[in-house]
Amino acid sequence: MSKDIKLRPLDDRVVVEPVEAEQVTAGGIVLPDTAKEKPQRGTVLAVGPGKLLDSGQRGDLAVAVGDEVIYGKYSGSEIEVDGREVKILRETDILAKVVK
């Protein structure tokens, strides 16, 4: 699937595509939609230019397009763009970057 998305986030915001929740537990139990956990992991699709600092310069973001990140369960705003469910969060809502 193409990572191109027609959004340009502002300031320190990041657009993340959540990873699908597990359908089956490790023990082989199939989970219904109501029992699934909200995803807390996703792939960065777009990043803003950075937060505007008091000096007038932009602060660098710690994440880049293509990074896999872990974010807070209820953080950000969920929207649909081009038929895809994505989240827009602030960089401070991202808890960690997954290192492979």
N, CA, C and O atoms as CSV, one atom per row, in Angstrom:
chain,resi,resn,atom,element,x,y,z
A,1,MET,N,N,0.839,-1.165,0.000
A,1,MET,CA,C,0.000,0.000,0.000
A,1,MET,C,C,0.893,1.239,0.000
A,1,MET,O,O,1.899,1.292,0.708
A,2,SER,N,N,0.522,2.209,-0.782
A,2,SER,CA,C,1.294,3.433,-0.901
A,2,SER,C,C,1.232,4.227,0.402
A,2,SER,O,O,0.183,4.292,1.042
A,3,LYS,N,N,2.334,4.819,0.787
A,3,LYS,CA,C,2.385,5.628,1.998
A,3,LYS,C,C,2.041,7.080,1.706
A,3,LYS,O,O,1.972,7.887,2.633
A,4,ASP,N,N,1.817,7.444,0.419
A,4,ASP,CA,C,1.471,8.815,0.072
A,4,ASP,C,C,0.104,9.157,0.632
A,4,ASP,O,O,-0.848,8.388,0.503
A,5,ILE,N,N,0.022,10.317,1.252
A,5,ILE,CA,C,-1.241,10.761,1.819
A,5,ILE,C,C,-1.374,12.250,1.542
A,5,ILE,O,O,-0.382,12.979,1.537
A,6,LYS,N,N,-2.588,12.694,1.313
A,6,LYS,CA,C,-2.811,14.086,0.933
A,6,LYS,C,C,-3.109,14.937,2.165
A,6,LYS,O,O,-4.149,15.592,2.239
A,7,LEU,N,N,-2.203,14.924,3.117
A,7,LEU,CA,C,-2.299,15.747,4.327
A,7,LEU,C,C,-0.939,16.346,4.610
A,7,LEU,O,O,0.089,15.695,4.423
A,8,ARG,N,N,-0.938,17.580,5.057
A,8,ARG,CA,C,0.296,18.222,5.502
A,8,ARG,C,C,0.038,18.726,6.914
A,8,ARG,O,O,-0.573,19.781,7.087
A,9,PRO,N,N,0.496,17.986,7.935
A,9,PRO,CA,C,0.246,18.407,9.317
A,9,PRO,C,C,0.975,19.708,9.651
A,9,PRO,O,O,2.021,20.013,9.077
A,10,LEU,N,N,0.416,20.459,10.574
A,10,LEU,CA,C,0.998,21.732,10.992
A,10,LEU,C,C,1.841,21.550,12.249
A,10,LEU,O,O,1.634,20.616,13.023
A,11,ASP,N,N,2.779,22.444,12.433
A,11,ASP,CA,C,3.649,22.503,13.612
A,11,ASP,C,C,4.246,21.139,13.965
A,11,ASP,O,O,4.885,20.506,13.125
A,12,ASP,N,N,4.040,20.681,15.214
A,12,ASP,CA,C,4.670,19.437,15.676
A,12,ASP,C,C,3.718,18.248,15.582
A,12,ASP,O,O,3.862,17.278,16.326
A,13,ARG,N,N,2.752,18.317,14.676
A,13,ARG,CA,C,1.791,17.212,14.536
A,13,ARG,C,C,2.320,16.157,13.569
A,13,ARG,O,O,3.117,16.433,12.672
A,14,VAL,N,N,1.834,14.923,13.794
A,14,VAL,CA,C,2.278,13.760,13.026
A,14,VAL,C,C,1.043,12.968,12.613
A,14,VAL,O,O,0.122,12.791,13.410
A,15,VAL,N,N,1.022,12.487,11.360
A,15,VAL,CA,C,-0.061,11.629,10.882
A,15,VAL,C,C,0.431,10.189,10.964
A,15,VAL,O,O,1.475,9.850,10.407
A,16,VAL,N,N,-0.330,9.339,11.667
A,16,VAL,CA,C,0.052,7.949,11.900
A,16,VAL,C,C,-1.064,7.033,11.418
A,16,VAL,O,O,-2.241,7.286,11.678
A,17,GLU,N,N,-0.691,5.967,10.715
A,17,GLU,CA,C,-1.652,4.934,10.330
A,17,GLU,C,C,-1.541,3.799,11.336
A,17,GLU,O,O,-0.512,3.126,11.394
A,18,PRO,N,N,-2.599,3.573,12.142
A,18,PRO,CA,C,-2.534,2.526,13.166
A,18,PRO,C,C,-2.394,1.131,12.543
A,18,PRO,O,O,-2.919,0.853,11.465
A,19,VAL,N,N,-1.670,0.266,13.259
A,19,VAL,CA,C,-1.549,-1.138,12.876
A,19,VAL,C,C,-2.833,-1.831,13.318
A,19,VAL,O,O,-3.348,-1.547,14.399
A,20,GLU,N,N,-3.347,-2.725,12.503
A,20,GLU,CA,C,-4.588,-3.443,12.833
A,20,GLU,C,C,-4.431,-4.241,14.119
A,20,GLU,O,O,-3.372,-4.814,14.374
A,21,ALA,N,N,-5.484,-4.279,14.927
A,21,ALA,CA,C,-5.486,-5.054,16.173
A,21,ALA,C,C,-5.494,-6.544,15.854
A,21,ALA,O,O,-5.976,-6.964,14.802
A,22,GLU,N,N,-4.959,-7.325,16.768
A,22,GLU,CA,C,-4.899,-8.779,16.586
A,22,GLU,C,C,-6.310,-9.370,16.524
A,22,GLU,O,O,-7.182,-8.998,17.308
A,23,GLN,N,N,-6.520,-10.285,15.592
A,23,GLN,CA,C,-7.810,-10.957,15.434
A,23,GLN,C,C,-7.905,-12.197,16.324
A,23,GLN,O,O,-8.993,-12.573,16.761
A,24,VAL,N,N,-6.747,-12.836,16.591
A,24,VAL,CA,C,-6.698,-14.087,17.336
A,24,VAL,C,C,-5.644,-13.961,18.440
A,24,VAL,O,O,-4.559,-13.431,18.203
A,25,THR,N,N,-5.958,-14.442,19.636
A,25,THR,CA,C,-4.991,-14.403,20.734
A,25,THR,C,C,-3.914,-15.457,20.514
A,25,THR,O,O,-4.022,-16.288,19.612
A,26,ALA,N,N,-2.872,-15.417,21.346
A,26,ALA,CA,C,-1.795,-16.398,21.249
A,26,ALA,C,C,-2.310,-17.810,21.501
A,26,ALA,O,O,-1.742,-18.772,20.984
A,27,GLY,N,N,-3.383,-17.953,22.292
A,27,GLY,CA,C,-3.967,-19.259,22.583
A,27,GLY,C,C,-4.924,-19.744,21.499
A,27,GLY,O,O,-5.446,-20.855,21.595
A,28,GLY,N,N,-5.168,-18.922,20.456
A,28,GLY,CA,C,-6.024,-19.334,19.351
A,28,GLY,C,C,-7.479,-18.902,19.483
A,28,GLY,O,O,-8.324,-19.355,18.711
A,29,ILE,N,N,-7.785,-18.047,20.433
A,29,ILE,CA,C,-9.158,-17.577,20.609
A,29,ILE,C,C,-9.419,-16.406,19.668
A,29,ILE,O,O,-8.658,-15.439,19.647
A,30,VAL,N,N,-10.490,-16.494,18.894
A,30,VAL,CA,C,-10.862,-15.425,17.966
A,30,VAL,C,C,-11.578,-14.334,18.753
A,30,VAL,O,O,-12.540,-14.602,19.472
A,31,LEU,N,N,-11.096,-13.099,18.608
A,31,LEU,CA,C,-11.673,-11.972,19.334
A,31,LEU,C,C,-12.733,-11.255,18.500
A,31,LEU,O,O,-12.494,-10.957,17.330
A,32,PRO,N,N,-13.902,-10.972,19.086
A,32,PRO,CA,C,-14.893,-10.160,18.373
A,32,PRO,C,C,-14.443,-8.699,18.371
A,32,PRO,O,O,-13.557,-8.320,19.137
A,33,ASP,N,N,-15.052,-7.883,17.512
A,33,ASP,CA,C,-14.675,-6.468,17.407
A,33,ASP,C,C,-14.784,-5.729,18.732
A,33,ASP,O,O,-13.971,-4.846,19.008
A,34,THR,N,N,-15.751,-6.062,19.546
A,34,THR,CA,C,-15.956,-5.360,20.809
A,34,THR,C,C,-14.880,-5.666,21.849
A,34,THR,O,O,-14.694,-4.882,22.781
A,35,ALA,N,N,-14.175,-6.772,21.714
A,35,ALA,CA,C,-13.169,-7.167,22.698
A,35,ALA,C,C,-11.754,-6.737,22.302
A,35,ALA,O,O,-10.816,-6.913,23.080
A,36,LYS,N,N,-11.592,-6.181,21.112
A,36,LYS,CA,C,-10.252,-5.799,20.651
A,36,LYS,C,C,-9.768,-4.546,21.361
A,36,LYS,O,O,-10.545,-3.638,21.656
A,37,GLU,N,N,-8.482,-4.517,21.625
A,37,GLU,CA,C,-7.839,-3.347,22.212
A,37,GLU,C,C,-7.669,-2.282,21.132
A,37,GLU,O,O,-7.522,-2.602,19.952
A,38,LYS,N,N,-7.689,-1.010,21.543
A,38,LYS,CA,C,-7.378,0.061,20.597
A,38,LYS,C,C,-5.905,-0.066,20.235
A,38,LYS,O,O,-5.074,-0.288,21.117
A,39,PRO,N,N,-5.565,0.069,18.954
A,39,PRO,CA,C,-4.146,-0.019,18.591
A,39,PRO,C,C,-3.355,1.130,19.200
A,39,PRO,O,O,-3.843,2.257,19.290
A,40,GLN,N,N,-2.140,0.833,19.612
A,40,GLN,CA,C,-1.252,1.848,20.165
A,40,GLN,C,C,0.036,1.911,19.375
A,40,GLN,O,O,1.017,2.508,19.818
A,41,ARG,N,N,0.035,1.304,18.219
A,41,ARG,CA,C,1.226,1.215,17.391
A,41,ARG,C,C,0.844,1.595,15.978
A,41,ARG,O,O,-0.249,1.262,15.518
A,42,GLY,N,N,1.733,2.293,15.281
A,42,GLY,CA,C,1.418,2.680,13.922
A,42,GLY,C,C,2.634,3.148,13.159
A,42,GLY,O,O,3.735,3.241,13.702
A,43,THR,N,N,2.417,3.443,11.880
A,43,THR,CA,C,3.472,3.901,10.983
A,43,THR,C,C,3.254,5.369,10.663
A,43,THR,O,O,2.137,5.780,10.348
A,44,VAL,N,N,4.308,6.154,10.742
A,44,VAL,CA,C,4.230,7.587,10.461
A,44,VAL,C,C,4.092,7.799,8.953
A,44,VAL,O,O,4.917,7.325,8.172
A,45,LEU,N,N,3.037,8.518,8.554
A,45,LEU,CA,C,2.791,8.802,7.138
A,45,LEU,C,C,3.223,10.206,6.739
A,45,LEU,O,O,3.646,10.427,5.605
A,46,ALA,N,N,3.120,11.155,7.665
A,46,ALA,CA,C,3.498,12.543,7.374
A,46,ALA,C,C,3.858,13.246,8.672
A,46,ALA,O,O,3.318,12.930,9.732
A,47,VAL,N,N,4.775,14.202,8.579
A,47,VAL,CA,C,5.174,14.992,9.749
A,47,VAL,C,C,5.113,16.474,9.407
A,47,VAL,O,O,5.303,16.866,8.256
A,48,GLY,N,N,4.845,17.293,10.420
A,48,GLY,CA,C,4.817,18.737,10.236
A,48,GLY,C,C,6.225,19.310,10.240
A,48,GLY,O,O,7.200,18.582,10.425
A,49,PRO,N,N,6.326,20.626,10.034
A,49,PRO,CA,C,7.647,21.264,9.970
A,49,PRO,C,C,8.333,21.419,11.321
A,49,PRO,O,O,9.523,21.729,11.365
A,50,GLY,N,N,7.620,21.212,12.421
A,50,GLY,CA,C,8.200,21.352,13.754
A,50,GLY,C,C,7.560,22.506,14.496
A,50,GLY,O,O,6.992,23.411,13.886
A,51,LYS,N,N,7.654,22.470,15.802
A,51,LYS,CA,C,7.048,23.489,16.647
A,51,LYS,C,C,7.800,24.813,16.492
A,51,LYS,O,O,9.029,24.837,16.429
A,52,LEU,N,N,7.054,25.896,16.434
A,52,LEU,CA,C,7.656,27.222,16.336
A,52,LEU,C,C,8.164,27.632,17.709
A,52,LEU,O,O,7.384,27.734,18.656
A,53,LEU,N,N,9.455,27.864,17.822
A,53,LEU,CA,C,10.088,28.219,19.088
A,53,LEU,C,C,10.013,29.720,19.323
A,53,LEU,O,O,9.707,30.477,18.402
A,54,ASP,N,N,10.290,30.157,20.548
A,54,ASP,CA,C,10.268,31.579,20.880
A,54,ASP,C,C,11.269,32.378,20.047
A,54,ASP,O,O,11.071,33.568,19.804
A,55,SER,N,N,12.337,31.724,19.615
A,55,SER,CA,C,13.359,32.399,18.812
A,55,SER,C,C,12.910,32.624,17.369
A,55,SER,O,O,13.586,33.316,16.608
A,56,GLY,N,N,11.766,32.037,16.992
A,56,GLY,CA,C,11.274,32.183,15.615
A,56,GLY,C,C,11.697,31.038,14.711
A,56,GLY,O,O,11.263,30.966,13.562
A,57,GLN,N,N,12.534,30.144,15.210
A,57,GLN,CA,C,12.968,28.995,14.423
A,57,GLN,C,C,12.063,27.809,14.709
A,57,GLN,O,O,11.299,27.817,15.674
A,58,ARG,N,N,12.152,26.800,13.872
A,58,ARG,CA,C,11.369,25.579,14.035
A,58,ARG,C,C,12.207,24.519,14.745
A,58,ARG,O,O,13.378,24.325,14.418
A,59,GLY,N,N,11.601,23.830,15.722
A,59,GLY,CA,C,12.273,22.726,16.401
A,59,GLY,C,C,12.200,21.471,15.550
A,59,GLY,O,O,11.185,21.230,14.896
A,60,ASP,N,N,13.248,20.673,15.546
A,60,ASP,CA,C,13.279,19.431,14.772
A,60,ASP,C,C,12.416,18.372,15.445
A,60,ASP,O,O,12.331,18.309,16.672
A,61,LEU,N,N,11.776,17.538,14.623
A,61,LEU,CA,C,10.987,16.423,15.141
A,61,LEU,C,C,11.875,15.197,15.282
A,61,LEU,O,O,12.824,15.021,14.517
A,62,ALA,N,N,11.567,14.349,16.261
A,62,ALA,CA,C,12.356,13.145,16.522
A,62,ALA,C,C,11.909,11.969,15.662
A,62,ALA,O,O,12.581,10.938,15.634
A,63,VAL,N,N,10.775,12.108,14.953
A,63,VAL,CA,C,10.281,11.028,14.101
A,63,VAL,C,C,10.271,11.488,12.651
A,63,VAL,O,O,10.234,12.684,12.363
A,64,ALA,N,N,10.306,10.519,11.745
A,64,ALA,CA,C,10.291,10.804,10.312
A,64,ALA,C,C,9.291,9.877,9.632
A,64,ALA,O,O,8.840,8.898,10.225
A,65,VAL,N,N,8.954,10.185,8.412
A,65,VAL,CA,C,8.033,9.357,7.636
A,65,VAL,C,C,8.608,7.943,7.519
A,65,VAL,O,O,9.784,7.763,7.202
A,66,GLY,N,N,7.759,6.944,7.780
A,66,GLY,CA,C,8.177,5.550,7.701
A,66,GLY,C,C,8.527,4.934,9.043
A,66,GLY,O,O,8.616,3.711,9.148
A,67,ASP,N,N,8.729,5.752,10.079
A,67,ASP,CA,C,9.049,5.233,11.409
A,67,ASP,C,C,7.830,4.517,11.992
A,67,ASP,O,O,6.690,4.917,11.757
A,68,GLU,N,N,8.088,3.458,12.752
A,68,GLU,CA,C,7.021,2.779,13.487
A,68,GLU,C,C,7.071,3.302,14.915
A,68,GLU,O,O,8.126,3.300,15.550
A,69,VAL,N,N,5.921,3.751,15.418
A,69,VAL,CA,C,5.879,4.397,16.729
A,69,VAL,C,C,4.820,3.777,17.629
A,69,VAL,O,O,3.903,3.103,17.159
A,70,ILE,N,N,4.961,4.015,18.926
A,70,ILE,CA,C,3.972,3.619,19.926
A,70,ILE,C,C,3.456,4.914,20.548
A,70,ILE,O,O,4.236,5.785,20.933
A,71,TYR,N,N,2.123,5.027,20.642
A,71,TYR,CA,C,1.522,6.256,21.153
A,71,TYR,C,C,0.484,5.914,22.214
A,71,TYR,O,O,0.119,4.750,22.378
A,72,GLY,N,N,0.012,6.922,22.931
A,72,GLY,CA,C,-0.979,6.741,23.982
A,72,GLY,C,C,-2.292,6.200,23.433
A,72,GLY,O,O,-2.680,6.513,22.308
A,73,LYS,N,N,-2.970,5.388,24.233
A,73,LYS,CA,C,-4.189,4.699,23.794
A,73,LYS,C,C,-5.279,5.652,23.334
A,73,LYS,O,O,-5.943,5.382,22.333
A,74,TYR,N,N,-5.479,6.755,24.035
A,74,TYR,CA,C,-6.569,7.677,23.697
A,74,TYR,C,C,-6.060,9.015,23.178
A,74,TYR,O,O,-6.788,10.006,23.223
A,75,SER,N,N,-4.838,9.064,22.693
A,75,SER,CA,C,-4.279,10.328,22.226
A,75,SER,C,C,-4.609,10.576,20.758
A,75,SER,O,O,-4.884,9.643,20.003
A,76,GLY,N,N,-4.579,11.821,20.375
A,76,GLY,CA,C,-4.781,12.199,18.982
A,76,GLY,C,C,-6.228,12.203,18.537
A,76,GLY,O,O,-7.137,11.906,19.312
A,77,SER,N,N,-6.426,12.546,17.270
A,77,SER,CA,C,-7.746,12.597,16.652
A,77,SER,C,C,-7.795,11.612,15.501
A,77,SER,O,O,-6.900,11.592,14.656
A,78,GLU,N,N,-8.836,10.795,15.464
A,78,GLU,CA,C,-8.992,9.818,14.388
A,78,GLU,C,C,-9.800,10.446,13.262
A,78,GLU,O,O,-10.863,11.021,13.496
A,79,ILE,N,N,-9.285,10.334,12.032
A,79,ILE,CA,C,-10.001,10.824,10.863
A,79,ILE,C,C,-9.859,9.815,9.736
A,79,ILE,O,O,-9.041,8.899,9.816
A,80,GLU,N,N,-10.658,9.984,8.684
A,80,GLU,CA,C,-10.566,9.120,7.512
A,80,GLU,C,C,-10.140,9.980,6.328
A,80,GLU,O,O,-10.758,11.006,6.046
A,81,VAL,N,N,-9.077,9.557,5.633
A,81,VAL,CA,C,-8.564,10.263,4.473
A,81,VAL,C,C,-8.365,9.243,3.360
A,81,VAL,O,O,-7.675,8.242,3.551
A,82,ASP,N,N,-8.956,9.487,2.215
A,82,ASP,CA,C,-8.829,8.592,1.062
A,82,ASP,C,C,-9.201,7.156,1.420
A,82,ASP,O,O,-8.579,6.217,0.924
A,83,GLY,N,N,-10.211,6.974,2.276
A,83,GLY,CA,C,-10.664,5.648,2.659
A,83,GLY,C,C,-9.784,4.955,3.688
A,83,GLY,O,O,-9.985,3.772,3.961
A,84,ARG,N,N,-8.814,5.658,4.267
A,84,ARG,CA,C,-7.910,5.076,5.263
A,84,ARG,C,C,-8.139,5.756,6.602
A,84,ARG,O,O,-8.274,6.977,6.673
A,85,GLU,N,N,-8.180,4.961,7.663
A,85,GLU,CA,C,-8.289,5.503,9.017
A,85,GLU,C,C,-6.893,5.908,9.478
A,85,GLU,O,O,-5.983,5.079,9.496
A,86,VAL,N,N,-6.717,7.169,9.851
A,86,VAL,CA,C,-5.432,7.656,10.346
A,86,VAL,C,C,-5.658,8.448,11.626
A,86,VAL,O,O,-6.783,8.836,11.942
A,87,LYS,N,N,-4.576,8.682,12.356
A,87,LYS,CA,C,-4.606,9.486,13.579
A,87,LYS,C,C,-3.682,10.676,13.380
A,87,LYS,O,O,-2.608,10.552,12.793
A,88,ILE,N,N,-4.111,11.825,13.873
A,88,ILE,CA,C,-3.237,12.993,13.901
A,88,ILE,C,C,-2.925,13.262,15.367
A,88,ILE,O,O,-3.826,13.492,16.173
A,89,LEU,N,N,-1.623,13.229,15.707
A,89,LEU,CA,C,-1.202,13.438,17.087
A,89,LEU,C,C,-0.094,14.465,17.154
A,89,LEU,O,O,0.568,14.753,16.156
A,90,ARG,N,N,0.098,15.006,18.322
A,90,ARG,CA,C,1.265,15.860,18.551
A,90,ARG,C,C,2.468,14.951,18.794
A,90,ARG,O,O,2.319,13.806,19.220
A,91,GLU,N,N,3.641,15.467,18.525
A,91,GLU,CA,C,4.850,14.669,18.739
A,91,GLU,C,C,4.969,14.245,20.200
A,91,GLU,O,O,5.506,13.174,20.485
A,92,THR,N,N,4.483,15.058,21.125
A,92,THR,CA,C,4.573,14.728,22.547
A,92,THR,C,C,3.654,13.570,22.937
A,92,THR,O,O,3.837,12.978,24.000
A,93,ASP,N,N,2.653,13.229,22.085
A,93,ASP,CA,C,1.783,12.088,22.342
A,93,ASP,C,C,2.463,10.764,21.980
A,93,ASP,O,O,1.994,9.698,22.378
A,94,ILE,N,N,3.550,10.830,21.237
A,94,ILE,CA,C,4.287,9.618,20.852
A,94,ILE,C,C,5.190,9.221,22.016
A,94,ILE,O,O,5.998,10.013,22.502
A,95,LEU,N,N,5.028,7.973,22.446
A,95,LEU,CA,C,5.765,7.498,23.612
A,95,LEU,C,C,7.126,6.907,23.254
A,95,LEU,O,O,8.084,7.051,24.014
A,96,ALA,N,N,7.217,6.240,22.096
A,96,ALA,CA,C,8.484,5.593,21.719
A,96,ALA,C,C,8.518,5.340,20.225
A,96,ALA,O,O,7.489,5.285,19.552
A,97,LYS,N,N,9.740,5.187,19.731
A,97,LYS,CA,C,9.954,4.804,18.339
A,97,LYS,C,C,10.451,3.358,18.362
A,97,LYS,O,O,11.362,3.028,19.121
A,98,VAL,N,N,9.854,2.491,17.528
A,98,VAL,CA,C,10.233,1.084,17.493
A,98,VAL,C,C,11.523,0.947,16.694
A,98,VAL,O,O,11.603,1.388,15.547
A,99,VAL,N,N,12.533,0.332,17.308
A,99,VAL,CA,C,13.827,0.136,16.658
A,99,VAL,C,C,13.903,-1.301,16.176
A,99,VAL,O,O,13.701,-2.236,16.951
A,100,LYS,N,N,14.193,-1.470,14.914
A,100,LYS,CA,C,14.242,-2.836,14.345
A,100,LYS,C,C,15.647,-3.286,14.139
A,100,LYS,O,O,15.875,-4.402,13.671
